[in-house]
Amino acid sequence: MSQSIQPPHGEQQVARLYAPGDIRLVREPIPVPLDGESLVRVTAVGLCGSDLHWFGEGQIGDATLTRPLVLGHEFAGVVVGGVLDGRRVAVDPAIPCERCPACRRGHRNLCPAVIFAGHGRQDGALREHLTWPTHLLHELPEQIDDTGGAMLEPLGVAMHAMNLAHLRPGMSVAVVGAGPLGLLLIQLARATGAGTVIAVEPLEQRRAAALACGADHAVTPDQAHDGAMGALASDWGVDLVFEVAGNDDAIGIALEAASPGARIMLVGIPDDDRSAFVAATARRKGLTLMLVRRMQDHYDRAIQLASRKAVDLGAVVSDHFALADVTEAFSFAASRRSLKVVIHP
């Protein structure tokens, strides 16, 4: 049951990235919501691969650090004041313009003028409170806790990739990279009726997590290069491949594993904003390579899936940190020893 919360006053703790590897806790005023906005007390923030790009490199793609930036776009919280006072919510981090051709055609995730939490000049959620457009707040049912609410954003990205992939029941699927997003894709593939599901992952603990999330097989990259995919799926290859590692070796594995005429979804983000692959392999197989950017309007559907336990959001989370330990949290997440790291402001 929701309860009224008194609007806070004074200052709050904020984590700002000043340079690669240099994230500092500072004190700043608690913001005041404008018309159409709500004040949200942030309770859970997931660290995404894109956050790690910002932390490690001070940029992602062609976006670079031009001012101290508050990271964090996977988050949930509690509304303080206003029409949703006391409600637990998941927050859609994207504010598209709603006027450009991409938005008008239903591609809000491709809006060139989008404002996105924790990206460019828009501060994100690694702070105790923030203001955000009220219409982008999605009330959480009792079945989803705050950490699960923060995981709805990566689940939405996985759902968008799955929609673009056109997975049909019985198709064989490979997921190259069994980090949190890969684990969500494995769960969605299984829930959608995939036949054989194979995970490719160098880390033993992530291979174990892939099997726990529904993969039939989990192999190392070396095993994949040695032909394990054909032995586990079929001699002609895998029907559909999701590349979620963001490196050229993963793309190479995807091309090798794919059957003639297959579709490969490039979900991972490369460190140096470049990807390369053997053109002859892709051409001779007649492969379709499709790039995936963020998510569409999937929050309502994601909430339904998680509420019915069709997807286990907790299965992709491994570690929790306080905001005071934000540098340790980023360093730990960057080590790739864990699954999803969540910070609780």
N, C-alpha and C positions, 0 to 999 in steps of 0.2 A: 504494500500500500504506500502511495506517495505521501510525503509529509512536507509541510512548509519549511523552508530554510531561510534564515535571515540573510539578506544580502551582505557580503563582507565589505569591510572598508580597509583602507591602509595599503600595505605592501604585500607582495607575495614573492616566493622563490621562483626563479626562471633560469633555465639552462640555455645558454647561448653559445653557438659555435663561432669562434673568432678566426680560426685558421685550421687547416688539417690537423687533427689530433688535439686541438686546443678548445675544449668545451668548458665553460666556466659557469658557476652558479652566481647569479646576481640578484639583487633586490629591486623590484620595479612596482609601480602602482598597479593595483587590481583594476582592470579595464571596466569601463561603463558601457553597457550595450546601447546601440543606436536604435532607431525605429526599425522594426523587422528583425532585430537580433535578440539573442538570449545570452545570458551569462551562464557558462558551464563550469562547474567544479570538476576538473579532470581527475579520473580515478584510475585509468589504465591506458598505457601507450605502448604499442608494439613497435619494436625496432625492425624496420624493413631493410631489404638489401639496398634500396636507394638511399636510406639514411646512412648506411655504412659507406656508400660512395661519397656522400657529403663529408662524413667524418674523416675518411681516409684520404680523400683527394681534393676536398674543397670544391667539388663540382660534380655534376652528373650530366652526361651528354654535353650540350652546348651551354648549359646553365652553370654559371660560376658564382662563387661566393663574393658578393660585392659589399656586404655589411654583415655584422654579427647576426646570425640567423638562429631562430628557435626551430629545431627539427621536430619531427613527429607528425604523421598523418593517419596512423591507425589508432583510433582512440575512442574511448567512451567516458561518460561522466554523468553528473547529476545537475539538472537545471536549477539555477538559483533565481527565484523571482519570475514574474511574467506568467504567461498562460500555461506553461509547462512546469511551473514551480514544483520542485521535489521529484520530478520524473527522472528515472534512469534512462539514458539515451546513448545510442551509437551515433557517431557524427560522420556524415559524408564530407570528406575533405575537399571536394572539388566544387568551385563556384564558377560555372560556365557563364558566358555572356548572354546566352539564350537568343542572340540576334544574328549571329554570323551564319553563313550557309551550312557549316558543319552542324551547328546546333539545330537549325531549322530542319535539317534532314535526319535528325535523330541521333547524330553522332556527337553527343555532348562531351565524350571522353577525348575527342579530337579537336575541341575548340581551341583555336590558336591564342585566344585571349583569356583562357581559363586562369582563375586564381586558385592556387592549390596550397594547402597547409604544409608548411615546412619546406617550401620550394621557392627559389628566386627571392623575391622581396616580401613574401607572405609568411609571417611567423606561424609556427605549428604548435603542437600540444605539449611539449615538454616544459610545462609550467603548471602552477596550481589552478589557475583560472584562465579562461579565454572567452571572448565573445564570438558568436557565429550566427549566420542566418538561421532563424527559427525553422524555416521550411526544410532545412537540411538536417534536422535532428530527428532520429527515428527511435521511438519509444521501445524499450526492451521489455519483453515478457519475463516472468519470474524464472522460466527455464534457462535463461541465458544470463550468466553472471557478468561482472564488469570486464573481466579478461576476455570472455567470449565476445562481448560487445565490441572490443577493440579488434578482434579477429574477423569481424564481418567484412571489413574492407579487403583484406587479402582473399577472403572467400569470394567476394564479388569479382575480384580480378580473375580468379580461377574459373568462376562461372562464365565470365565474358569470354575467356579463352576457349572454354568448352562449347559455348554457343557458336563461335567462329569455326570450330573444328568440325562441326556436323557429325559428332559421334553417333553411330547407329548401333543398336544392340548386337552383340556378338562379335564386334570388331576387336582385333588385337590392338593393344595400346602399349607404347613405351613412354616412360617419363624419365628424362635424362636430367638428374639433379633432384635429390630427395630432401631438399630443405623444406621449410614450412609450406611454401607455395606448391612445391612438388607433391607433398603429402596431401594437401587439399585436392589437387588434381587427381591423385590416385583414388581418393575417397569418392570424388564425383564420377570418375570413370566407372568405378564399381557400382555406384548407385544408379548410373545411367544404363547399365546392362552390358558393359564391355565384356568381351570374352577373356582372353589371357591379358593380364596386366603385368608388365615388367618394369622394374625400377633399375636405373643405372646410377650408382653413387659410390665415390671412393671411400667414404667414411663408414666404418662398421656400424657405429651406433645409428646412423641415419638409414643404413640398409635395414637394420632391425626395425626401426620405426616405420619404414615403408611396408614391410611385411605385416606389421601390426595394423597398419591403415588399410590393408586389403590387397596389396600387391601379391601376385602369385609367385613371383621370383624377384630377387634382388641381386644384381651382379655388379662387379667392379668395372670401371672403364676398360681395363686390360682384357677382362673376359668378354666384354662387348666387342672390342676390336678383334678378338680371336674367334668371332663367329657364334658366340653364345646366344645371341638374339634369334638367329635363324633356327638354332636347335630348340629353343624354348617356344617360339611362335610358329613359324612355318619356313620352309626352304626359300620362299620368295620374299620373306620379310614381314614387317609389322605394318598394319593398316594405317595407323595414326601415331605420330610422335610429338610429344611436348618437350621442347628443349627449355630447361629452366635454370641452367647453370650460368649462362652469360659468358661462355668462352668458346673459342674456335674448336677445341677438342670435342666439346659437347655437341657442337653443330656437326662436326665430322662423324661422330657416333650416330647422330640422328639420321644423316644421309645414308650411312652404311646400313642402318637397321631398317630403313623404310622400304616398303615394297614398291614395285613400279606403279606410278600413278598415285602414290600416297600423298598425304598432306602433312606438313611439318609446321608446328606452331612455335615460333621463336618468342618465348616469354621472358627469357633472361636478358639482363642489361649488361653489356660488356664494359670492362673497366675503362678502356681507352676510346670508347665510342666508335669502335670499328669491329666488323665481323668479316671473316673470310672463310671460304669453303672451296672444295674441288668442284669446279663447274661441270666437268665431264660427268661426274657421278649424278649430279642433280639433273643435268640435261638428258642423259641417256635413260634415266628412270622416269623422266617426265614429271618430276616432283613439283608440288606447290608449296612454296615457303611463304608463310603469312606471319607478319609481325603483330604483336598484341600490345596495346597501350592501355594501361589502367583498366577502368571498368565502366560499364554502362549503369543504368538505373536498376540495380539488382538488390538493393537493401531489403525491400519487402520480401522478395523471394528467398534471400539468404537467411532472413530471420525465420521464415517458415521452415526451411531445411534444418536449421540448427535447433529450432524448438521441437521438431519431430525426431531429433537425434539421427536424421539421415546423414548428417556430417558431424563428426566429433571435433569440435573446435579445440578442446583441451588437449587433444592428442598431438597438436603441433607446437604446444608451449612447453618449455623445459625449465626456464629460470625466471626469477622475479627479483627486481632491485627497487630500492627507494630512489627518489630523485636526487638525494644527497650523494648517491653512489653512481651518478650518471656516467662519469668517465670510465669507471670499472665496468659498467654495463656495456658500454660501446666496445671497449677493448675485448671483453669476453665474447660478445657477439661477433666481432671481427675475426676471432680465432676459429670460428666455424666448428667449435667443439660442441656446440649446443644446437637446439632447434630454435624456436622463437623465444627471444628475450623480451620480457615485459617490464616496463618501469611504472611504478605507482606513485604519482605526485602526492 
